[in-house]
Amino acid sequence: MKKKVYTRPVSVALSEEMFVQVKTIADNEEIGISDYIREAIREKLTTNNHNPLQQEIIQD
């Protein structure tokens, strides 16, 4: 049986403009909206994890 990678659902409200932009990009890249949003979060977390102040917060 395949192990689930993503198990924690998160619901977010987006403006119509933001949703249309995300949907358009996801459609053009032929990926799901959730995949696009996960990648955006991953990129933001990576950026924050390189910030020394953010590292301090994570370690506390």
MOJO-V735373 format. One record per residue. N is the residue number from 0. NEAR is the number of other ideal C-beta (glycine too) atoms within 12 Angstrom. D_FIRST is the distance of its C-alpha to the first C-alpha in Angstrom with 1 decimal. Layout:
# MOJO-V735373
n->(N/N)
near->(NEAR/NEAR)
d_first->(D_FIRST/D_FIRST)
This chain:
# MOJO-V735373
n->(0/1/2/3/4/5/6/7/8/9/10/11/12/13/14/15/16/17/18/19/20/21/22/23/24/25/26/27/28/29/30/31/32/33/34/35/36/37/38/39/40/41/42/43/44/45/46/47/48/49/50/51/52/53/54/55/56/57/58/59)
near->(3/4/6/8/9/14/7/10/10/11/8/15/8/16/10/10/10/17/17/14/18/26/20/15/20/21/15/11/14/10/18/16/23/20/19/25/26/22/19/22/18/15/14/15/16/13/12/17/17/13/14/11/12/16/13/11/11/13/9/7)
d_first->(0.0/3.8/6.4/9.3/12.4/15.0/15.3/19.1/20.9/24.5/27.2/30.2/33.3/34.7/38.1/38.4/39.4/36.5/34.0/35.7/35.7/32.0/31.2/33.5/32.1/28.5/29.6/31.6/28.7/26.4/23.9/23.0/25.3/22.7/22.0/25.7/26.3/23.6/25.4/28.7/27.7/26.4/29.8/31.8/30.1/30.7/34.3/34.8/33.3/36.1/38.7/40.3/41.1/37.5/36.3/38.8/37.4/33.8/35.0/37.1)
